[in-house]
C-alpha cells in the first residue's frame, strides 16, 4: 500500500471513531497498514469496542500486554467502563507518572482521572502533549465541565492556529459555541449538519450535536425529527435517549419510558444523576412546608 494512502486510511479510522461510527471502526481492514500505524489503529478499534460496551472482550485481549503503554492505557479505560474504578485509577496514575509523553496514555489515562474527579491531574497530564489533538479536545471538555468557557475558548483558538481543518478542532469549537451562545449556536449547527450529511456518516454523535444546536436555536420540531429518526436506528444509544428526554421536558411530553430505558442502559448517566439530585432537592424543600398535624 502507498504510504500516503496508508496514512489516509488511519486518518479515516480516526475520523470515524470521533464521529461515533464505532462499528465501522471495528470493521476497518487494517492488515495493509504500516507497522508504525498498526498499534494506533488497534487502539482505536479497542476503544470502539469499549464504546459499544464490549469491555470484557477488550480486557481479555489486553490483559497480558501491559508492557505496551498504549495497551495498558486501553486496559485502564476498559476497567473504568467495567466499573473496576479502583484498579483503573491506580493503573492510570502509574501510566501518567511513567509515560507522560505517550499520546495514548495522555488521553486515556486523563479520561480515567477526569471521570474519577481528578481534574487537575488530568489537565497536568494532557498539557504535556505535543500536537496531540485528542489531548486538546479533552482539555476543552474538562474546562467546559468546570464552567471555564474562557479557558476552553482559549484552547480552541490556540489549536486553530496549527490544525485549522481538523475534525476534532471543529468539534471542540462547536462544543464551546454551544456554551457561548448567540451567533455561535448557528456555527455549531453547521458543523454537526455537515458531519451528519457526510457520506456514510449518520452516527449518533453527529445527530445529537445537530439536535442540541437546534434546541438552542429554538427549533424544537427539527430537533425532535432528528432525534426520533436516530432513535429508530440506534434504540440503545444512551446519549440519544438522554437528549430526547431533555427535548420532551422542553416540549411538555412525558419521558418515563425513556428514563427507564436509560436506567437500564447506563444507570450512572449524568442526566439520571441530575434528575435524582433535583428530586431530592424538591423533596427536601417540600418537607419544610408539609402540614404538621398534632396527635
C-alpha positions in Angstrom: 0.0 0.0 0.0 1.1 3.5 -0.8 2.4 5.1 2.4 0.3 8.2 1.8 -2.7 6.0 1.2 -2.0 4.1 4.4 -1.7 7.3 6.4 -5.0 8.4 4.9 -6.6 5.1 5.9 -5.5 5.7 9.5 -7.0 9.2 9.4 -10.3 7.7 8.1 -10.4 5.3 11.1 -9.6 8.2 13.4 -12.3 10.4 12.0 -14.8 7.5 12.0 -14.1 7.0 15.7 -14.6 10.6 16.6 -17.7 10.7 14.5 -19.1 8.0 16.7 -19.1 5.3 14.0 -17.8 2.7 16.3 -18.8 -0.4 14.4 -17.3 1.0 11.2 -14.0 1.4 13.1 -14.1 -2.2 14.3 -14.8 -3.4 10.8 -12.0 -1.4 9.1 -9.4 -3.7 7.4 -6.0 -2.7 8.8 -3.8 -5.5 7.6 -2.2 -3.4 4.9 -1.3 -0.5 7.3 2.4 0.1 8.0 3.9 -1.3 11.2 4.0 2.2 12.6 0.3 2.6 12.1 -0.8 -0.8 13.3 -0.8 0.0 17.0 -2.7 3.3 16.7 -5.3 1.5 14.6 -5.6 -1.3 17.1 -6.0 1.1 19.9 -8.9 2.9 18.1 -10.6 -0.5 17.4 -10.3 -1.4 21.1 -11.7 2.0 22.2 -14.6 1.5 19.7 -15.3 -1.9 21.4 -15.3 -0.2 24.8 -17.7 2.5 23.5 -20.0 -0.3 22.4 -19.9 -1.9 25.8 -17.6 -4.8 24.9 -15.3 -4.2 27.9 -14.9 -7.9 28.8 -13.6 -8.7 25.4 -11.2 -5.8 25.5 -9.9 -6.7 28.9 -9.3 -10.3 27.9 -7.4 -9.2 24.8 -5.0 -6.7 26.5 -4.7 -8.4 29.9 -1.2 -9.8 29.1 0.1 -6.8 27.2 0.6 -4.2 29.9 4.2 -3.8 28.9 2.9 -1.8 26.0 1.9 1.6 27.4 -0.8 2.2 24.8 -2.5 -1.1 25.6 -2.1 -0.6 29.3 -3.9 2.7 28.9 -6.7 0.9 27.0 -6.9 -1.6 29.9 -7.4 1.3 32.4 -10.1 2.7 30.2 -11.8 -0.6 29.9 -11.6 -1.2 33.7 -13.2 2.2 34.2 -16.0 1.4 31.8 -16.5 -2.0 33.5 -16.9 -0.4 37.0 -13.5 -1.6 38.2 -12.7 2.0 39.3 -10.0 1.4 41.9 -7.9 -0.7 39.6 -8.5 1.8 36.7 -7.4 4.8 38.8 -4.3 3.0 40.1 -3.2 2.0 36.6 -4.0 5.4 35.1 -1.9 7.2 37.8 1.0 4.8 37.2 0.9 5.3 33.5 0.7 9.1 33.9 3.8 9.0 36.1 5.8 6.7 33.9 4.7 7.5 30.4 3.5 11.2 30.4 4.6 11.9 26.9 2.8 8.8 25.3 -0.1 10.2 23.3 -2.4 7.3 24.1 -1.6 7.4 27.8 -2.2 11.2 27.9 -5.8 10.8 26.5 -6.9 7.6 28.1 -5.3 7.9 31.5 -6.5 11.5 31.7 -10.0 10.3 30.8 -10.0 7.9 33.7 -8.6 10.6 36.0 -11.3 13.1 35.0 -14.1 10.7 35.3 -13.0 9.9 38.9 -12.7 13.6 39.8 -9.0 14.2 39.5 -9.4 17.1 37.1 -6.1 18.8 38.0 -4.1 15.6 37.5 -5.9 15.1 34.2 -5.1 18.6 32.9 -1.5 18.3 34.1 -1.0 15.1 32.1 -2.8 16.5 29.0 -0.8 19.7 28.9 2.3 17.6 28.3 1.1 16.8 24.8 3.0 17.8 21.6 0.5 18.3 18.8 -2.0 15.7 20.2 -5.4 17.0 19.1 -7.2 14.4 21.2 -5.5 15.9 24.2 -6.6 19.4 23.1 -10.2 18.3 22.7 -10.2 16.6 26.1 -8.7 19.7 27.8 -11.6 21.7 26.2 -14.2 19.2 27.6 -12.7 19.4 31.0 -12.7 23.2 31.0 -16.3 23.2 29.9 -17.2 20.8 32.7 -15.5 23.2 35.1 -17.6 26.1 33.6 -14.4 27.7 32.4 -15.6 28.6 29.0 -12.9 31.3 28.7 -10.1 28.7 29.1 -11.9 26.3 26.7 -12.2 29.0 24.1 -8.5 29.9 24.5 -7.5 26.3 24.0 -9.6 26.1 20.8 -8.2 29.3 19.4 -4.7 28.2 20.0 -5.3 24.8 18.3 -6.8 26.5 15.3 -3.5 28.2 14.5 -1.9 24.8 13.7 -4.8 22.5 13.0 -7.5 24.6 11.3 -9.3 21.9 9.3 -9.1 19.1 11.9 -12.4 17.3 12.7 -11.5 17.4 16.4 -10.8 21.1 16.4 -14.1 21.8 14.6 -16.0 19.7 17.1 -14.2 21.3 20.0 -15.1 24.7 18.6 -18.7 23.7 18.3 -18.8 22.5 21.9 -17.6 25.9 23.0 -20.0 27.6 20.7 -23.0 25.8 22.3 -21.8 27.1 25.6 -21.1 30.7 24.5 -24.4 31.1 22.7 -25.6 33.8 20.4 -24.4 33.5 16.8 -22.2 30.6 17.7 -25.2 28.3 18.0 -25.7 28.6 14.3 -22.0 27.9 13.6 -22.1 24.8 15.8 -25.2 23.7 14.0 -23.4 23.9 10.6 -20.5 21.8 11.9 -22.8 19.0 13.0 -25.0 19.3 9.9 -22.0 18.8 7.7 -20.9 15.9 9.8 -24.3 14.3 9.7 -24.8 14.7 6.0 -21.4 13.3 5.0 -21.4 10.0 3.1 -22.0 7.0 5.4 -22.0 9.3 8.5 -25.2 9.2 10.4 -23.7 8.3 13.7 -25.5 9.3 17.0 -22.7 11.8 17.9 -23.3 14.0 14.9 -27.1 13.7 15.2 -27.1 14.5 18.9 -24.9 17.5 18.3 -27.2 18.8 15.5 -30.3 18.3 17.6 -28.7 20.1 20.6 -27.9 23.0 18.3 -31.5 23.0 17.0 -32.7 23.1 20.6 -30.6 26.2 21.4 -31.9 27.8 18.3 -35.5 27.2 19.4 -36.2 24.8 16.6 -37.8 22.0 18.6 -39.7 20.3 15.8 -36.5 19.9 13.8 -34.6 18.6 16.9 -37.4 16.1 17.5 -37.4 14.9 13.9 -33.6 14.3 14.1 -33.7 12.5 17.4 -36.7 10.4 16.6 -35.1 9.2 13.3 -31.9 8.5 15.1 -33.5 6.6 18.0 -35.3 4.3 15.5 -31.8 3.3 14.2 -29.9 3.4 17.5 -32.5 2.5 20.1 -29.9 1.7 22.7 -27.7 4.8 22.4 -27.6 6.4 25.8 -26.9 10.0 24.6 -29.7 9.9 22.1 -32.1 8.8 24.8 -30.8 11.4 27.3 -31.2 14.2 24.8 -34.7 13.0 23.8 -35.6 13.2 27.5 -34.4 16.8 27.6 -36.4 17.6 24.4 -39.5 16.0 25.9 -39.2 18.1 29.0 -38.9 21.3 26.9 -41.9 20.1 24.9 -44.0 19.2 27.9 -44.1 15.5 27.0 -43.7 12.5 29.3 -40.4 10.6 29.4 -41.0 7.9 31.9 -40.3 5.0 29.4 -37.2 6.7 28.1 -35.9 7.3 31.7 -36.4 3.6 32.4 -34.6 2.6 29.3 -31.7 4.9 30.1 -31.6 3.5 33.7 -31.2 0.0 32.2 -28.5 1.0 29.7 -26.5 3.4 31.8 -27.6 3.7 35.4 -24.8 6.1 36.2 -25.6 8.5 33.4 -25.1 12.2 34.3 -28.7 13.1 33.4 -30.1 10.4 35.7 -27.9 11.7 38.5 -29.1 15.2 37.9 -32.7 14.1 37.9 -32.2 12.3 41.2 -30.4 15.3 42.7 -33.2 17.7 41.7 -35.8 15.2 43.0 -34.1 15.1 46.4 -33.9 18.9 46.5 -37.6 19.1 45.8 -38.5 16.6 48.5 -36.3 18.5 51.0 -38.0 21.8 50.1 -41.5 20.3 50.1 -40.9 18.8 53.5 -40.4 22.2 55.0 -44.0 23.1 54.0 -45.7 19.8 54.9 -48.7 20.3 57.2 -47.9 19.5 60.8 -50.7 17.5 62.4 -50.6 17.2 66.2 -51.8 13.9 67.6 
